[in-house]
Amino acid sequence: MIEIKISGRGGQGLVLASQILASAFFKNGMWVQAFPSFGAERRGAPVSAFVRADRAEMTLRCGVYHPDWIIVLDAQLLGNPIILSGIKEDGSILVNGKEIPKGFQLPGGSAVFVVDAVAIAHSFRLGSTSFPIVNTAMAGAFARASGLISLGSVLEAVREAVPVEQERNEAAAREAYKQVREW
């Protein structure tokens, strides 16, 4: 079973990102679950969403406490120890940013990937200048960094799940797929 935790801020498209990833896993023949976790439901507040995928039917119906992957849509959240808590020893982290913040302590054995999804979102005019929407870019970056799903399945999921600006969202996913790099 693959378990993913996505952390970001309200308004970044985090819940839609979890649905896109779940759909992409489903298109690759897997059973899936996707669900959000909210505290204060407002723009800019920290929020999380979770995805599970497995080749076999899943009966587990609880939160994700030990993710294989953590996707962070706002690098500033890396200062919060809760964001990376529970990651598996060989887990991986995908961060939206040009680089990892100074002083960041990498969990032992974890691989870290970065992509500047904000710059990509700005280049495709997704969201506003002050609050870019990075969800589709991060889904594309995840496909490349993880190798668990294909870019084609992510693009198909974007076409099905994103109601507006589909071409720009697909282009953002493609660009992030190209630009993601291991830190």
Summary of the structure (lengths in Angstrom):
residues: 183
radius of gyration: 14.8
end to end distance: 25.3
largest distance: 42.4
contacts: 626
relative contact order: 0.19
helix: 37%
strand: 23%
